[in-house]
Amino acid sequence: MPPPSTLPARLTVVVPCYNERANVAPLIARLEAALRGIAWEAVFVDDNSPDGTAALVREIAAYDPRIRCLRRIGRRGLSSAVIEGALSSSAEFVAVIDGDMQHDETRLPVMLSRLAAGDGDIAVGSRYVEGGGAGGLAGGFRQRLSRLGIRFAQWFLPTRVSDPMSGFFMMRRARFEKIAPHLAGSGFKILLDLLFNARPPLRVVEIPFEFRAREFGESKLDALVLAQFAGLLIDRLLHGAVPLRFIAFAGVGLIGVVANLVTLALGRGMGLGFSLAQSIATVVAMAVNFQLNNTLTYRDQRLRGARLWRGLTLFMLFCGIGAIADLGIARTLYEDHNSLTVAGAAGAVVAVVWNYAISATLVWRAR
């Protein structure tokens, strides 16, 4: 029989990565050891890492046909990377494993055998069933964060899963392709998106694994993952009728309103005139909105360095124009209908839509 490297792949391992150059070669070596005797390939989906991750993957791919690289420019995000990697496959099965080597690649053959035997539609690596462990989550905060997200997710999922925040899973490619058009494709928790959108619900088989400590690079798990998860839940409850980014943008806008009111109250308390206090409050609110949108709403297109200051300038300029339009529309409607509620709400809606459109097309446009 020909060696596995010359056979059509039965299993595609999708590895979403960003700044994981130091982990590429060790991960490939571990996959080779774990998948001996199985026809496999690995697709590294790299979000244009500045550390040269894609270049190293290509160097290895030049002499190992099982290794492929998808380098994405102008797009970031784990979920969308997984979708693109899985859809690039022609294998019968696709698996997803993090590029930081914290997932246990030796469990992949077990996942494959369980799925091939028909035990489930998706095999999920779980840290929270007997035989599993989450010791690799650095610090008590990250462990509490993970468990909080799990409890929150379990309230909404159509099927019981002990570790719905896991990013380590395998399923048949054909089933993935059927679900893919319905996925939000944003944020970090692609497994949640799959479980939410599968119809009929996926039959889950859980495979215990020990979550390892990261050896190289920085962990990308933080409190913002939970915020993105909350946004995903809202998106699913609205059945995708409103873009997820717009939901996040509007939520950030509400925080900006609070910042405006607090700053206005402080300014008045310091004896400033209303016009001056309101002007300062408006600038503070716009600055808060920009920072939160850059950190959360457009995390996958986050601005840094000179582009950060250019983006801030554009955001302040065009949001100022939006504020003027808001006032004009509100004043006109108030004169016509004599209703502060209608006038204020209409002005606010126009302002948030304007600001969102400008942000998407000018401030955080795809690079």
N, C-alpha and C positions, 0 to 999 in steps of 0.2 A: 504494500500500500504506500502511496506517495506520502512524504512527510507532511504534517499539518500545514506548514507554511505555504505549500503549493495547492492545497485544496480550497475550494470555495468556502468562505467562512460560514460556519453554522451559528456562531455567536459574535455579535459586534459589541464591544465594550466602549461606551461613550464616556469620555473623560472631559468634562467642562473645566477649563482652567484659566487662571489669570495670575501672572507672576509666580509660576510654579516650575521654573527652569531646573532648580536643584532637585526636584522630585521626579522629573521625567524619566531619566535612565533607570533609577532604582525601581520605579513603578513598573516599567516595562519588564525588567528582570523578574519581578515578583509575579507578574501576570504570566510570563513564560513558564515559570516553575509551577504555578497553581493550575494552569490550563493545559498541561502536558497531555497529549493524546486527543485534544479537542481542536477542531479547526476554528480558529478565532482571529479576530482583528481588533485593533484599538483605534478609535477615532478621537484625536485630541482636538477639542473645539476651543480655540484660543481667542480671547477678546483683545487682540492686538497688544499683548503684554509688553511693556517697555523693557523687561529683563531678558528678552530674547527667547522666550519659551517656544514660539513657533519655529524659529530658526533651528533650535536643537532637535525638535521633533522631525523636521525635514531632513536633517543630517542623518538621523537614524533610519528614516523611511527610505533613504537612498539605497540602503543595502538590506532592509527588512520590509518586504512587501505587505506584511501584516499591519504595519503602522501607517496611519494617514493623519494629515493635519488639515483642519478647516480654520483658517485665520479670518476673523471677522473685524472689519473696520467700520466704525460708526454705529456698532450695535454691541450692547453689553447685557449681561444678565444670565444667571445660571439656567433658568427655565427655558429661555429661548435658545440657549446653546444646546441644551439636551434635545430639544425638539429638532433643531437643524441636524445635529449629529445622528439622531435615530432615523430621520428621514433620508439620510445619505446612505443608509445601510440596505443591503439586499439579503442579509442573513435571516434565518428563521427566528432567532431570538436576539433581543437587544438588552444590554445591561447598562446601568449607570453607576459610576463609581467616582468619588471625588479624586482630584489630582493631588491631594496632600498626603495620601497613603494612610489616612486615619481609618478608612474602611478596610475590612479584612478580605482581601482578594481570594483567600483559600476557601471562602464560602461560595464562590461562584459556581463550582461544579455541583455543589449540593443544590443550589437554586435551579440550575439547568436540569438536573435529574428529576427534581420534584415537578417542574413544569412539564417536562417531556412525559412524565407519568400521568399527567392530567390532574394533579392534586390541587391546582389552582390556576387562576388567570394571571396572577402577578405574585412574584416572590419578593418579599420585603425583608431586608436585613434589619433586625430589631435588637436594640440595646436593652430592652425592657421585658424580655421573656426569659425563662429559665435557661441559663447558659450564656446569656448576653451580659454586657456591662458597658457603662458610660464613663469609665475612668479617664478617657482621653479628653473629656470636656474640662478645660483648664479652669480651676477655681470654682468656688461655690456659686458665684453669680451666674456663670454660664450654665451650670447644672440646673439651677432654679429656673432660669430663663427657658431652657429646653423643656422642663417638666410643665411649666405654665403653658407654653405653646401647645403641648400635647393634650393637656386637659381641655383647653379651649377648643382645639380641633375636634376632639372626640364628641363634643356636643352636636356637631353639625354633620359629621360624616355619615353616609348611608350604610357603612359597614364598620364593624369593630376592628380596630388596628391598634396594637399596643404602642407603636412608634411611628405615627403618621408624619412626624417631622424628619424621618430618615431620608437621606438622599441616596440610599444604596438599595437598588431594586433591579428586577429583571422581569421581562414579559415578552410575549410573542410580538414580533414586529407588526404583523398584520393587524392585531388588535390595537396596538399603539397608533397605527396610521388611521384607523377608524375614529379614534378619540381626538387625534391631533387638531382637526379643524375647529374643535370646540374649546380648546385650551386658551387661557388668557395669555400665557407665554411671558409673564412678567414676574419679577421677584425671584426668590430663592427656593421655593418649595414646590417643585414640579410634581412630586408624589401627591401632595394634597390636591393639586389641580386635576390630576388624573383620576383620583378617587371621587372627587366631586362630580366629574363630568361623564364618567363611564355609564353607559346605559346599554344593557342592564348592569347593575353594580358588579365590580370586579370581585371574584372569589380570591381571597388573600391567603397565602401561606407564608407564615413568618419563620424566618431563619435566624437563630440567635448568632450574634457576633460581638466581639469585644472591640469597642471603639478606642482606637489607639491615640496616644498623644502625638501631636504634630512634631515632626523632626526638623523641618525647614520651613521658612516663610512665616506669614502671619495668618491667624484665623480670621475668617470673614463673618463669623457669627457675632451679632450684637443685638441690642434692643430694637434696632430698626427692622430686623427680620420679623418681629412680632407685629410691628406697625404695618409692614407690607402684607403680612398674613391677614390682618384685620381688613385691609383693603381688598384682598382676594375674596374674603367672605362676603363683603358688601357687593362686589362685582358678581359673585355667583347668585346672591339673593335677588339682584336686579336682572339676572339672566343676560348679562353682558350688554344691556341696553345703553349704559353710560360708560364711556371709556374709563378704565381704571385710573389712568393718569389724571383725568379730570376730577374724579372723586378725591384723589389725594390732594390735588391742587386746591379744590374747594375747601377741604378740611384744613389745609394750611392757611387759607384765607380767613377762616374763622379764628384761628390763633392770632392772625394779624389784627383782627378786630379787637381782640382782648388786649393785645399789646398797645394798640392805639388808644383805647379807653384808659388803660392804666397810666400811660405816658401823659395823656391829656390831664388826668386828675392830678398827677404829680406836678405838672407845669402850673396848673391853676393854684395848687397848694403853695407853690413857690412865689406866687404873686404875678405870674406872667399873664399878659392879656390873652383873651381867647384866641385871637387870630394867630398869634405867635405860638402859643401852646399847641394849637391844632396843627400848625405847620410842622412843628417838631415831631408831634405824635405821628403824623402821616409818614414822615421820613423814616422814623423808627419802625413803624409797622411794615413799610415796604422792605426795609433792610432785613427784618425778621423773616418776612415771607420769602425773600430771595434765599437766605441761608437755609431755611427749612426745605424749600423746593430743591435746592442744589444738593442737599444731604439726603432727602427722602424721595420726593417725587421724580427727580431726574438723577437718581443715584447711579444709574447705568451710563449716564452721560455727564457725570459730575465735572464741573469746571474747576481748573486749577491754574495757579500762576497768573500769567498775563491775561489768559482767557477768562479767569474769574473776575478780574476788575473790569474787563470789557463787558462781560455779561451783566455785572452789577449796574454799570452805567446805563446799558440798554434797558434793563428791567426798570430802573428808577424813572428813566425818561418816558417810556411808553406806558408804565403804570400811572404816571402823572397825567398823561393824556387821557387814560381811561377814567381817572378820577374826575377830570373836567367833564367828560362825556356823561358820567354818572350823575353829576350835579345838574347838568343841562336837561337830561331826560327826566330826572326826578322833579325838577322845577316845573317843566312843561306838563307832566302828568298831574302834579298837584294842582296847578291852575285849572286844568280841565275837569278833574274829578274831585278835588278838594279832599283827597284821602292820603294822609301821610303814609299809611301802610302800603297801599298800592304803589305810590310814587317811589317810596324807599326801596321796596322789593324789586320793582322793575329796574331801577337804576343799578342796584347791586348785581342783578342777573346780567345786565349788559356789561358791567365792569368786569365781572369774573370771566365771562366768555371772551371778552376782548383781551384781558390779561393772559388767559390761557392760550389763545391763538398766537399772540405775540411771543409768548414764552416758547411755544413749540416750534415756531418758524424762524425766530431770530435769535433768541437768547440761548436755548439749549438745542439748536438744530444739530442734526447728525453730522459728525465729522467725517 
